[in-house]
Amino acid sequence: MGKTSDLTAVQKTIIDTLHKEGKTQKVIAKEAGCSQSSVSKHINRQAKGRKKCGRKKCTSSRDNRTLQRIVTTNPFKNVGEIHKEWTAAGVSASRTTTRRLMKDMGFRCRIPCVKPLLNMKQRKKRLAWAKDKKDWTDAEWSKVMFSDESKFCISFGNQGPRVWRKSGEAQNPRCMRSSVKFPPSVMVWGAMSSAGVGPLCFLRSRVNAAVYQEVLEHFMLPAADQLYGEADFTFQQDLAPAHSAKTTSTWFKDHGIPVLDWPANSPDLNPIENLWGIVKRRMQYARPNNAEELKTTIRATWALITPEQCHRLIESMPRRITAVIEAKGAPTKY
């Protein structure tokens, strides 16, 4: 037993204690149950303050700071581009060293989150809106009916579920995922409140003011009767052209329905966006063959949404508003 790495924690403690008492290495080795050379190496290592040996680093602290600055300045570069720029600055290091140091610094290669691009004017309006609504209670938010449109495709992107298959089964139809150049899709309008979800509307044409008002007449009003009965409510919608048209504003006034003021480009503030995400995640293993089967799948999945889920999403409104205020109007994680 000649390596200090072979010593147990108990043996190291015994060696340190007896060494402080002035015992000889021969006595210490006998008490600790190890070789005298192990005792000697451990004592010398402790005296020099060395924790472990290893190869000397090929980069200095200054080189590492240069690498961190390169990554921070443009985080969308790949490892090859970062390595090239780093070595051009006079650093002698391999591409593997570059990747390892980036990992040691805490950088990880991830799929970037997609957030709407907001200008300073929009950020100020979001911040002002959030400050105005920061004192709203859960009871006040429960009176809001949130609405939105969402697009559903038969193909749910390249990052679908994986498949378990054996070698040679790559071309087996059972193990393949269908892909088409222009997959059929449907646009869906829906609404929700803390009491649950309303009926879905599948939009057949481009949504202009006239089409949107038909949706409000035949789907939003029944949803309001279903979710609120005779109680008052406030309707929420984004600032899409069909929503903010003068004729649409007149429709709401004629029906006596108040509309919640809403900041532009703020899907992170709308809890129904999270509800769409829940529906799409539940549908990731569905394999509809055409638009009609896709609609059937969407209806069935939407029907499984519980009032408890909707209530939890509505309860998140104060947290969303706090996040916007802390971010000074910038997009948030929601």
Secondary structure, 3 states (H helix, E strand, C coil): CCCHHHCCHHHHHHHHHHHHCCCCHHHHHHHHCCCHHHHHHHHHHHHHCCCCCCCCCCCCHHHHHHHHHHHHHCCCCCHHHHHHHHHHCCCCCCHHHHHHHHHHCCCCCCCCCCCCCCCHHHHHHHHHHHHHHCCCCHHHHCCEEEEEEEEEECCCCCCCCCCCCCCCCCCCHHHCCCCCCCCCEEEEEEEEECCEECCCEEECCCCCHHHHHHHHHHHHHHHHHHHHCCCCCEECCCCCHHHHCHHHHHHHHHHCCCECCCCCCCHHHCHHHHHHHHHHHHCCCCCCCCHHHHHHHHHHHHHCCCHHHHHHHHHCHHHHHHHHHHCCCCCCCC
